[in-house]
Amino acid sequence: MRSIVEFVRPYVGAALLGTLSVGTPALSREAASKLTADTAPRGSSAEEQNRMDDLFSRMTVRHHWQDAHLDRLSVARTYKVQNDKDKIVAEEAVLVEYKAPASETFTSSSEKGSGFVLHHVFQRLMKDEVERIRANKDPDSLINPQNYTFEIVGAEKIGDSDCSVVRATPKRDETDLFEGTIWIDNQDFAIVKITGHLAKSPSFWTKQVDFVRDYQKIDGFWLLAGEQAVSEVRVFGKETLTVDYHDYTVNGSGALQARESW
């Protein structure tokens, strides 16, 4: 049977930057607005559609700012897998170091539990992430109007962030896409949280994969705080993979300077 990494790989253990990209790297605000022209549901007002257009275009500008200013960072990360009885199957602590534009290294500081999970789940997640960094491809880059229909469904405060709550509905049933909800900071136009489930089960053995991704603001940058994925595996029950991020050290040119307009 396939390991849990096969089920949650698209959204857990993802690139450190963890920021939303809603188009190509050269996408302008005008281009982003054009792309979002069909994202509002039928019957929504022009005002609602304008809100959606403005939200995604500002998120694009904000993403480019972070991409241009984040030079390097380090973070302590803890990977953990638990079974359906909440028993820890394996756990590993690593130091992750990123240097722009495409260098990332992992140094393990401790590990315990199942050797299979340590080497075939955690190590594979790390390897996949390094490859994504080199290719400049992170899972959030798929969150764009070509792949999803978006609808602003409300507002909610998460921590210190006043957020727009956006429902994301995939346009195709693919394992790299999800159906769920995105919380977007109304001041910084960055993702604060994503919850959902994969649009398509990656295996006959898996009934569903639910996940949560939380972000935090550090020195002007929005970075991952934690990730969790729960897979319901036929016969074997529930497996939960969590990744916690802590002790960030961030070095970015202009990070503490006045924010550019987005």
Phi, psi and omega in degrees: 000149182286148180282167182301333181299330179294332185273328189246000186308321183297334188234350178243141185074030184278180185304145183302326186295321172053031183253160183275132172240127184248022178180197178287162182304331183265012185296127179269170178297321180295318179294320179297320179298320179296320180295327185272006184299333182252017184276335181285143181290160180300139177090353179284153184286163176299326179296317179296318179294321178297322177298316180295315179302313182295320181300311183287326178292321178291325177296324177297313179298318181295320178300315180296323178299312181295319180299324182281335188254343180276107185272314182198159176200163171224151182206141173275133185230138179239121176262140180211137173240130177239151178267188185289352176257013180063021175275135180287120180275321179200154179208139179217136177252133182223156170255125181250131179235126182244139175224127181295146006264345189205043179236130179214135180231151179239132175235114182284135179250337176196153177205150178203158177098204187303123177295327179297312180296317181302316188266331184256346177251297184297313182295325179290321176301317180295317180297315179299321181294316178302318180294322178293320179299314181298325182270358181058046179229112174242156185304325182293341179294343178280348181278087182211167184296340176292331185255341186224153163261131184246147177214127174284119187248358179166193178222147182204147178262126175240114185061236178266003186260127168274119191242148163273136180258121186241127174273131179247121179243120183292145179274349179218153175273095179225148183290342178273357179249164181222164170244127183177208187230140179237132174257127186237126179298127184283348178261315182266345182056047177234155177291134175255327182198148171226134170229151178168193175220154182299141182295333181219134178296131183283354183201152174302328185286343185254121179287314183196151175237115176256143181216159175224135175232125178248142181240157178222153180262123180228119179051038177091353181251143175263118186230160181295138175253326180189154179222144176217138175227133179241124178244133174265107184258126180304138179076313187271346177089207188267139172233138182235127176248126176237148175228118180252141181242132180204165179057053176290141164237117187242131176234108181225136179292121179078012184299323184261003178280171179302138182296138173291157182284126172221000000 
